[in-house]
Amino acid sequence: MKKSYCPIDTFINTVKGKRKATIILHLFQGNKRYSELVKLLTDISERMLSKQLKELESDGLIIRTVFPEVPPKVEYSLTELGKEIQPVLKVMFKGGILFEKVIDNSEK
C-alpha cells in the first residue's frame, strides 16, 4: 500500500486491479479456498488471481492460511482492515449499478 496525494486516491489505488474489490466482497461472505475463488472469478486467469491475492495480502486486506495437510489446503479470509472497507465497496457496487442503468438507457 502506498500513500497518495489524496486519501481517495490511496483507497482507489489499493483496491483497483483485476477483481480485487470483487475478491474482498466474496471473502466478506466467508473464508474461501483458492479453488472456490477460481470458480467464482471465471473471467480472470489463475495467474492473475494469484497476483491479486498476493497484493491484497501484502496490503494487509486479506490473510492467507496454509493448513498442514496433504494435499495442501490454502484458505483466504479478510483482515480487520478488509472487513472495515466492505461498506465502502458495497456503496461503490450500488453506484456501478446506477451507472449501468444510465448506460443501458443511453444505448436504447
FENWO-V32665 format. One record per residue. N is the residue number from 1. RES is the residue in three letters. SS is DSSP state (hx for helix, st for strand, lp for the rest). OMEGA is omega in radians with two decimals (* if undefined). Layout:
n={N & N}
res={RES & RES}
ss={SS & SS}
omega={OMEGA & OMEGA}
This chain:
n={1 & 2 & 3 & 4 & 5 & 6 & 7 & 8 & 9 & 10 & 11 & 12 & 13 & 14 & 15 & 16 & 17 & 18 & 19 & 20 & 21 & 22 & 23 & 24 & 25 & 26 & 27 & 28 & 29 & 30 & 31 & 32 & 33 & 34 & 35 & 36 & 37 & 38 & 39 & 40 & 41 & 42 & 43 & 44 & 45 & 46 & 47 & 48 & 49 & 50 & 51 & 52 & 53 & 54 & 55 & 56 & 57 & 58 & 59 & 60 & 61 & 62 & 63 & 64 & 65 & 66 & 67 & 68 & 69 & 70 & 71 & 72 & 73 & 74 & 75 & 76 & 77 & 78 & 79 & 80 & 81 & 82 & 83 & 84 & 85 & 86 & 87 & 88 & 89 & 90 & 91 & 92 & 93 & 94 & 95 & 96 & 97 & 98 & 99 & 100 & 101 & 102 & 103 & 104 & 105 & 106 & 107 & 108}
res={MET & LYS & LYS & SER & TYR & CYS & PRO & ILE & ASP & THR & PHE & ILE & ASN & THR & VAL & LYS & GLY & LYS & ARG & LYS & ALA & THR & ILE & ILE & LEU & HIS & LEU & PHE & GLN & GLY & ASN & LYS & ARG & TYR & SER & GLU & LEU & VAL & LYS & LEU & LEU & THR & ASP & ILE & SER & GLU & ARG & MET & LEU & SER & LYS & GLN & LEU & LYS & GLU & LEU & GLU & SER & ASP & GLY & LEU & ILE & ILE & ARG & THR & VAL & PHE & PRO & GLU & VAL & PRO & PRO & LYS & VAL & GLU & TYR & SER & LEU & THR & GLU & LEU & GLY & LYS & GLU & ILE & GLN & PRO & VAL & LEU & LYS & VAL & MET & PHE & LYS & GLY & GLY & ILE & LEU & PHE & GLU & LYS & VAL & ILE & ASP & ASN & SER & GLU & LYS}
ss={lp & lp & lp & lp & lp & lp & hx & hx & hx & hx & hx & hx & hx & hx & hx & lp & lp & lp & lp & hx & hx & hx & hx & hx & hx & hx & hx & hx & lp & lp & lp & st & st & hx & hx & hx & hx & hx & hx & hx & lp & lp & lp & lp & lp & hx & hx & hx & hx & hx & hx & hx & hx & hx & hx & hx & hx & hx & lp & lp & lp & st & st & st & st & st & st & lp & lp & lp & lp & lp & st & st & st & st & st & st & lp & hx & hx & hx & hx & hx & lp & hx & hx & hx & hx & hx & hx & hx & hx & hx & hx & hx & hx & hx & hx & hx & hx & hx & hx & hx & hx & hx & lp & lp}
omega={-3.12 & -3.14 & 3.12 & 3.12 & -3.09 & 3.12 & 3.09 & 3.11 & 3.10 & 3.13 & -3.10 & 3.14 & -3.14 & -3.07 & 3.12 & -3.09 & -3.08 & 3.02 & 3.13 & -3.13 & 3.12 & 3.09 & -3.13 & 3.14 & 3.08 & -3.13 & 3.07 & 3.11 & 3.11 & 3.13 & -3.12 & 2.98 & -3.13 & -3.11 & 3.09 & 3.12 & 3.09 & -3.14 & -3.12 & -3.05 & -3.02 & -3.07 & 3.04 & -3.13 & 3.10 & 3.10 & 3.14 & 3.10 & 3.11 & 3.13 & -3.12 & 3.10 & 3.11 & 3.14 & 3.11 & 3.09 & 3.14 & 3.14 & 3.07 & -3.12 & 3.12 & 3.09 & 3.07 & -3.14 & 3.11 & 3.13 & -3.09 & 3.14 & 3.00 & -0.08 & -3.09 & 3.08 & 3.12 & -3.13 & 3.13 & 3.11 & 3.13 & 2.96 & 3.07 & 3.10 & 3.10 & 3.11 & -3.11 & -3.09 & -3.10 & 3.12 & 3.11 & 3.14 & 3.09 & 3.11 & 3.09 & 3.09 & 3.12 & 3.09 & 3.09 & 3.10 & 3.11 & 3.14 & 3.12 & 3.08 & 3.11 & 3.13 & 3.13 & -3.13 & -3.13 & 3.14 & -3.12 & *}
